[in-house]
Amino acid sequence: MDNVTADIQNAPLPTAQTLRRRNHVAYQAWRFVALNVRFVTMIFKGDH
């Protein structure tokens, strides 16, 4: 278990900008729409 603890402690922390993006509702809504457009495009093209 010591290996797991050491790995967690050495993991990189998110930057301030990353944290802002995670908490920004408009940014998350935009990403949600963009992802859904990609899904719909893939479904209509039949490349799945």
N, C-alpha and C positions, 0 to 999 in steps of 0.2 A: 504493500500500500504506500510505502514511502515514495516510490517512483511516481505514482499518480499525484500525490501532493506536490512533489517537485515540479511536475509537468504543469499543473494548474498555476503554481506560483510564477512560473516562467512564461506563461502565456501573455501575448501582447494585449495591452489595454486599448480600447477604442479611443480615437482622437476626439477632441471637442466637437469637430464638425460632424463626425459620425454620430455622436450622441444627439446633436441638434437635429439631424435628419431623421433619426429614429423617433424623435418626439414631435416632429412637425407634421400636423394632420394633413395639410395641403400636399406636402411632398409624398406622404404615404398614399393619399388618394390618387395622385398622379401615377405613382408606381403601380397601383392596383389596376387602374384603367389601362396602362401600357401593357401590363402582363396579360390582361384579358383580351386585348386586341391581338396580341401575339398568338394566344390560344385559338381565337376564332379564325384568324388567318390560316393557321396551321390546319385546322379542321376543314375549312373550305377548300384548301389546296389538296388535301388528302395525303400529305406527307408525314403522317403520324404513323 
